[in-house]
Amino acid sequence: MGYSDGYLLGVLFQEALLLAALGYVPGFLIAIALYQVTYAATLLPIAMTLTRAMTVFIITIVMCTFSGAVAMRKLQSADPADVF
């Protein structure tokens, strides 16, 4: 109550980007470790490429933004009297 939809949308997308970045970092580090374990166990020439890492990061941002948009849609349709 009291905030415009544009303001709430901006805050929501900022949080989506922050969560995407914070979630990507530990996932990326775990993936690097798993790549090394897999390489050591199988001797297959696999590695985390920059293209693959950037693609996953972009997909992570898109998913978080889409999730935020769905939440915003639900927030816009909510009746303020029902919230409290």
DSSP file (Angstrom, degrees, kcal/mol; ACC not computed):
  #  RESIDUE AA STRUCTURE BP1 BP2  ACC     N-H-->O    O-->H-N    N-H-->O    O-->H-N    TCO  KAPPA ALPHA  PHI   PSI    X-CA   Y-CA   Z-CA
    1    1 A M              0   0    0      0, 0.0     3,-0.1     0, 0.0     0, 0.0   0.000 360.0 360.0 360.0 131.9    0.0    0.0    0.0
    2    2 A G        +     0   0    0      1,-0.3     2,-0.4     0, 0.0     0, 0.0   0.227 360.0 101.6  95.2 -14.7    1.3    3.4   -0.9
    3    3 A Y  S    S-     0   0    0      1,-0.0    -1,-0.3     2,-0.0     2,-0.1  -0.822  70.7-121.0-104.8 143.6    3.9    2.3   -3.5
    4    4 A S     >  -     0   0    0     -2,-0.4     4,-2.2     1,-0.1     5,-0.2  -0.367  23.2-115.6 -75.8 160.5    3.4    2.4   -7.2
    5    5 A D  H  > S+     0   0    0      1,-0.2     4,-2.4     2,-0.2     5,-0.2   0.865 115.8  56.2 -63.8 -35.0    3.6   -0.7   -9.3
    6    6 A G  H  > S+     0   0    0      2,-0.2     4,-2.1     1,-0.2    -1,-0.2   0.902 107.3  47.9 -64.0 -41.2    6.7    0.6  -11.1
    7    7 A Y  H  > S+     0   0    0      2,-0.2     4,-2.3     1,-0.2     5,-0.2   0.936 113.5  47.0 -64.9 -46.1    8.6    1.1   -7.8
    8    8 A L  H  X S+     0   0    0     -4,-2.2     4,-2.5     1,-0.2    -2,-0.2   0.879 111.0  52.8 -63.5 -37.2    7.7   -2.4   -6.6
    9    9 A L  H  X S+     0   0    0     -4,-2.4     4,-2.3     2,-0.2    -1,-0.2   0.901 108.9  49.9 -64.9 -40.2    8.7   -3.8  -10.0
   10   10 A G  H  X S+     0   0    0     -4,-2.1     4,-2.0     2,-0.2    -2,-0.2   0.923 112.7  46.0 -63.0 -45.5   12.1   -2.1   -9.7
   11   11 A V  H  X S+     0   0    0     -4,-2.3     4,-2.3     1,-0.2    -2,-0.2   0.901 112.2  52.3 -63.4 -40.6   12.7   -3.4   -6.2
   12   12 A L  H  X S+     0   0    0     -4,-2.5     4,-2.1     1,-0.2    -2,-0.2   0.905 110.6  46.2 -64.5 -42.3   11.6   -6.9   -7.3
   13   13 A F  H  X S+     0   0    0     -4,-2.3     4,-2.3     2,-0.2    -1,-0.2   0.844 110.0  54.2 -72.0 -32.4   13.9   -7.0  -10.3
   14   14 A Q  H  X S+     0   0    0     -4,-2.0     4,-2.3     2,-0.2    -2,-0.2   0.925 110.9  46.0 -63.2 -43.5   16.8   -5.7   -8.2
   15   15 A E  H  X S+     0   0    0     -4,-2.3     4,-2.8     2,-0.2    -2,-0.2   0.880 110.2  54.1 -66.5 -36.7   16.2   -8.5   -5.7
   16   16 A A  H  X S+     0   0    0     -4,-2.1     4,-2.2     2,-0.2    -2,-0.2   0.916 110.8  45.6 -62.8 -42.7   15.9  -11.1   -8.6
   17   17 A L  H  X S+     0   0    0     -4,-2.3     4,-2.3     2,-0.2    -2,-0.2   0.893 113.2  50.1 -67.6 -39.2   19.3  -10.0   -9.9
   18   18 A L  H  X S+     0   0    0     -4,-2.3     4,-2.7     2,-0.2     5,-0.2   0.929 112.4  46.4 -64.3 -45.0   20.9  -10.1   -6.5
   19   19 A L  H  X S+     0   0    0     -4,-2.8     4,-2.1     2,-0.2     5,-0.2   0.876 111.0  53.2 -65.9 -36.1   19.6  -13.5   -5.8
   20   20 A A  H  X S+     0   0    0     -4,-2.2     4,-1.8    -5,-0.2    -1,-0.2   0.929 112.7  43.7 -63.2 -44.5   20.7  -14.7   -9.2
   21   21 A A  H  X S+     0   0    0     -4,-2.3     4,-1.7     1,-0.2    -2,-0.2   0.922 115.2  47.8 -67.4 -44.0   24.2  -13.5   -8.6
   22   22 A L  H  < S+     0   0    0     -4,-2.7    -1,-0.2     1,-0.2    -2,-0.2   0.825 115.5  45.4 -68.6 -30.3   24.4  -14.9   -5.0
   23   23 A G  H  X S+     0   0    0     -4,-2.1     4,-1.2    -5,-0.2    -1,-0.2   0.786 109.1  56.4 -80.2 -28.0   23.1  -18.2   -6.1
   24   24 A Y  H  X S+     0   0    0     -4,-1.8     4,-2.9    -5,-0.2     5,-0.2   0.891  97.6  61.0 -72.0 -39.7   25.3  -18.5   -9.1
   25   25 A V  H  X S+     0   0    0     -4,-1.7     4,-2.2     1,-0.2     5,-0.2   0.937 108.8  38.9 -59.4 -53.5   28.6  -18.1   -7.3
   26   26 A P  H  > S+     0   0    0      0, 0.0     4,-2.3     0, 0.0    -1,-0.2   0.889 117.0  52.5 -66.4 -34.2   28.4  -21.2   -5.0
   27   27 A G  H  X S+     0   0    0     -4,-1.2     4,-2.2     2,-0.2    -2,-0.2   0.894 109.2  49.8 -64.1 -38.8   26.8  -23.2   -7.9
   28   28 A F  H  X S+     0   0    0     -4,-2.9     4,-2.3     2,-0.2    -1,-0.2   0.913 110.9  48.8 -65.0 -43.7   29.7  -22.2  -10.1
   29   29 A L  H  X S+     0   0    0     -4,-2.2     4,-2.0    -5,-0.2    -2,-0.2   0.896 111.9  48.8 -65.1 -39.7   32.3  -23.2   -7.6
   30   30 A I  H  X S+     0   0    0     -4,-2.3     4,-2.4     2,-0.2    -1,-0.2   0.900 110.5  51.8 -65.3 -39.9   30.6  -26.6   -7.0
   31   31 A A  H  X S+     0   0    0     -4,-2.2     4,-2.5     2,-0.2    -2,-0.2   0.906 107.9  51.3 -63.7 -41.4   30.4  -27.2  -10.7
   32   32 A I  H  X S+     0   0    0     -4,-2.3     4,-2.0     1,-0.2    -1,-0.2   0.927 111.2  48.5 -60.3 -44.4   34.2  -26.4  -11.1
   33   33 A A  H  X S+     0   0    0     -4,-2.0     4,-2.3     1,-0.2    -2,-0.2   0.908 111.7  49.0 -63.1 -41.7   34.9  -28.9   -8.3
   34   34 A L  H  X S+     0   0    0     -4,-2.4     4,-2.6     1,-0.2    -1,-0.2   0.867 108.2  54.1 -67.5 -35.9   32.7  -31.6   -9.9
   35   35 A Y  H  X S+     0   0    0     -4,-2.5     4,-2.5     2,-0.2    -1,-0.2   0.920 110.0  47.6 -61.1 -42.6   34.4  -31.0  -13.3
   36   36 A Q  H  X S+     0   0    0     -4,-2.0     4,-2.5     2,-0.2    -2,-0.2   0.906 112.3  48.4 -66.1 -42.2   37.7  -31.7  -11.6
   37   37 A V  H  X S+     0   0    0     -4,-2.3     4,-2.1     2,-0.2    -2,-0.2   0.917 113.3  47.9 -63.5 -43.2   36.5  -34.8   -9.9
   38   38 A T  H  X S+     0   0    0     -4,-2.6     4,-2.4     2,-0.2     6,-0.4   0.909 111.9  49.4 -65.0 -41.8   35.0  -36.1  -13.1
   39   39 A Y  H  X S+     0   0    0     -4,-2.5     4,-2.5     1,-0.2    -2,-0.2   0.919 112.1  48.1 -62.5 -42.9   38.1  -35.4  -15.0
   40   40 A A  H  < S+     0   0    0     -4,-2.5    -1,-0.2     1,-0.2    -2,-0.2   0.862 115.9  44.3 -66.2 -35.1   40.3  -37.2  -12.4
   41   41 A A  H  < S+     0   0    0     -4,-2.1    -2,-0.2    -5,-0.2    -1,-0.2   0.848 131.1  18.9 -79.4 -33.9   38.0  -40.2  -12.4
   42   42 A T  H  < S-     0   0    0     -4,-2.4    -3,-0.2    -5,-0.2    -2,-0.2   0.605  85.7-135.5-113.8 -15.5   37.5  -40.6  -16.1
   43   43 A L     <  +     0   0    0     -4,-2.5    -4,-0.2    -5,-0.4    -3,-0.1   0.746  51.4 151.6  58.7  25.8   40.3  -38.7  -17.7
   44   44 A L        -     0   0    0     -6,-0.4     2,-2.1    -5,-0.1    -1,-0.2  -0.665  56.6-113.5 -81.4 142.0   37.8  -37.2  -20.2
   45   45 A P        +     0   0    0      0, 0.0     2,-0.4     0, 0.0    -1,-0.1  -0.479  62.1 144.4 -79.7  77.3   38.9  -33.8  -21.5
   46   46 A I        +     0   0    0     -2,-2.1     2,-0.3   -11,-0.2    -7,-0.1  -0.891  15.9 161.3-115.8 147.4   36.1  -31.7  -19.9
   47   47 A A        -     0   0    0     -2,-0.4     2,-0.8    -8,-0.0   -15,-0.0  -0.987  45.3 -99.5-157.3 156.8   36.4  -28.2  -18.6
   48   48 A M        -     0   0    0     -2,-0.3     2,-0.2   -16,-0.1    -2,-0.0  -0.742  44.5-158.1 -81.8 112.9   34.2  -25.3  -17.7
   49   49 A T     >  -     0   0    0     -2,-0.8     4,-2.3     1,-0.1     5,-0.2  -0.523  25.9-118.3 -89.4 160.4   34.4  -22.9  -20.6
   50   50 A L  H  > S+     0   0    0      1,-0.2     4,-2.6     2,-0.2     5,-0.2   0.885 115.1  54.0 -63.5 -39.0   33.7  -19.2  -20.5
   51   51 A T  H  > S+     0   0    0      2,-0.2     4,-2.3     1,-0.2    -1,-0.2   0.927 110.1  45.9 -61.7 -45.6   30.9  -19.6  -22.9
   52   52 A R  H  > S+     0   0    0      2,-0.2     4,-2.2     1,-0.2    -2,-0.2   0.910 113.2  49.6 -64.7 -43.0   29.2  -22.3  -20.8
   53   53 A A  H  X S+     0   0    0     -4,-2.3     4,-2.0     1,-0.2    -2,-0.2   0.915 113.2  46.0 -64.0 -43.4   29.6  -20.3  -17.6
   54   54 A M  H  X S+     0   0    0     -4,-2.6     4,-2.6     2,-0.2    -1,-0.2   0.881 110.7  53.5 -67.9 -37.7   28.2  -17.1  -19.2
   55   55 A T  H  X S+     0   0    0     -4,-2.3     4,-2.4    -5,-0.2    -2,-0.2   0.928 110.6  46.4 -61.9 -44.9   25.3  -19.1  -20.7
   56   56 A V  H  X S+     0   0    0     -4,-2.2     4,-2.3     2,-0.2    -1,-0.2   0.889 112.0  51.4 -65.3 -38.9   24.3  -20.5  -17.4
   57   57 A F  H  X S+     0   0    0     -4,-2.0     4,-2.1     2,-0.2    -2,-0.2   0.918 111.1  47.4 -64.6 -42.8   24.6  -17.1  -15.7
   58   58 A I  H  X S+     0   0    0     -4,-2.6     4,-2.4     2,-0.2    -2,-0.2   0.907 112.2  49.5 -64.7 -42.1   22.3  -15.5  -18.3
   59   59 A I  H  X S+     0   0    0     -4,-2.4     4,-2.5     1,-0.2    -1,-0.2   0.885 109.4  53.0 -64.1 -37.7   19.8  -18.4  -17.9
   60   60 A T  H  X S+     0   0    0     -4,-2.3     4,-2.3     2,-0.2    -2,-0.2   0.914 109.8  47.7 -62.5 -43.2   19.9  -17.9  -14.1
   61   61 A I  H  X S+     0   0    0     -4,-2.1     4,-2.5     2,-0.2    -2,-0.2   0.916 111.8  50.1 -64.1 -43.3   19.2  -14.2  -14.5
   62   62 A V  H  X S+     0   0    0     -4,-2.4     4,-2.6     2,-0.2    -2,-0.2   0.918 111.3  48.6 -62.0 -43.8   16.3  -14.9  -16.9
   63   63 A M  H  X S+     0   0    0     -4,-2.5     4,-2.4     2,-0.2    -1,-0.2   0.915 113.0  46.7 -64.3 -42.8   14.8  -17.5  -14.5
   64   64 A C  H  X S+     0   0    0     -4,-2.3     4,-2.2     2,-0.2    -1,-0.2   0.893 113.5  48.9 -66.7 -38.8   15.0  -15.2  -11.5
   65   65 A T  H  X S+     0   0    0     -4,-2.5     4,-2.3     2,-0.2    -2,-0.2   0.914 111.7  48.9 -66.2 -42.7   13.5  -12.3  -13.5
   66   66 A F  H  X S+     0   0    0     -4,-2.6     4,-2.2     2,-0.2    -2,-0.2   0.910 110.9  50.4 -62.7 -42.5   10.7  -14.5  -14.7
   67   67 A S  H  X S+     0   0    0     -4,-2.4     4,-2.1     1,-0.2    -1,-0.2   0.902 110.7  49.7 -62.0 -41.1   10.0  -15.7  -11.2
   68   68 A G  H  X S+     0   0    0     -4,-2.2     4,-2.4     2,-0.2    -2,-0.2   0.879 108.7  52.5 -64.5 -38.5   10.0  -12.1  -10.0
   69   69 A A  H  X S+     0   0    0     -4,-2.3     4,-2.2     2,-0.2    -2,-0.2   0.889 109.0  49.6 -65.2 -39.1    7.5  -11.1  -12.8
   70   70 A V  H  X S+     0   0    0     -4,-2.2     4,-1.9     2,-0.2    -2,-0.2   0.909 111.9  48.4 -64.8 -41.7    5.2  -13.9  -11.8
   71   71 A A  H  X S+     0   0    0     -4,-2.1     4,-2.2     1,-0.2    -2,-0.2   0.889 110.8  51.2 -65.5 -38.8    5.4  -12.8   -8.1
   72   72 A M  H  X S+     0   0    0     -4,-2.4     4,-2.5     2,-0.2    -2,-0.2   0.891 107.2  53.3 -65.3 -39.5    4.7   -9.2   -9.2
   73   73 A R  H  X S+     0   0    0     -4,-2.2     4,-1.4     1,-0.2    -1,-0.2   0.914 110.6  46.9 -60.8 -42.8    1.7  -10.3  -11.2
   74   74 A K  H  X S+     0   0    0     -4,-1.9     4,-0.6     1,-0.2    -1,-0.2   0.878 111.3  52.2 -66.8 -37.9    0.3  -12.0   -8.1
   75   75 A L  H >< S+     0   0    0     -4,-2.2     3,-0.7     1,-0.2    -2,-0.2   0.882 107.3  52.2 -65.9 -38.9    1.1   -9.0   -6.0
   76   76 A Q  H 3< S+     0   0    0     -4,-2.5    -1,-0.2     1,-0.2    -2,-0.2   0.834 109.9  48.6 -66.9 -32.1   -0.8   -6.7   -8.4
   77   77 A S  H 3< S+     0   0    0     -4,-1.4    -1,-0.2    -5,-0.2    -2,-0.2   0.570  90.4 104.2 -85.5  -7.7   -3.9   -8.9   -8.3
   78   78 A A  S << S-     0   0    0     -3,-0.7     3,-0.0    -4,-0.6    -3,-0.0  -0.484  72.5-128.0 -75.7 142.9   -3.9   -9.1   -4.5
   79   79 A D    >>  -     0   0    0     -2,-0.2     3,-1.3     1,-0.1     4,-1.1  -0.805  13.0-138.9 -87.7 125.4   -6.5   -7.0   -2.6
   80   80 A P  H 3> S+     0   0    0      0, 0.0     4,-1.0     0, 0.0     3,-0.2   0.801 102.7  58.1 -57.5 -29.2   -4.7   -4.9    0.1
   81   81 A A  H 34 S+     0   0    0      1,-0.2     3,-0.1     2,-0.2    -3,-0.0   0.821 103.6  52.6 -69.9 -29.7   -7.5   -5.7    2.6
   82   82 A D  H <4 S+     0   0    0     -3,-1.3    -1,-0.2     1,-0.2    -4,-0.0   0.758  99.9  63.4 -75.7 -24.6   -6.9   -9.4    2.2
   83   83 A V  H  <        0   0    0     -4,-1.1    -1,-0.2     1,-0.2    -2,-0.2   0.883 360.0 360.0 -68.1 -38.4   -3.2   -9.1    2.9
   84   84 A F     <        0   0    0     -4,-1.0    -1,-0.2    -3,-0.1    -2,-0.2   0.420 360.0 360.0-100.0 360.0   -3.7   -7.8    6.5
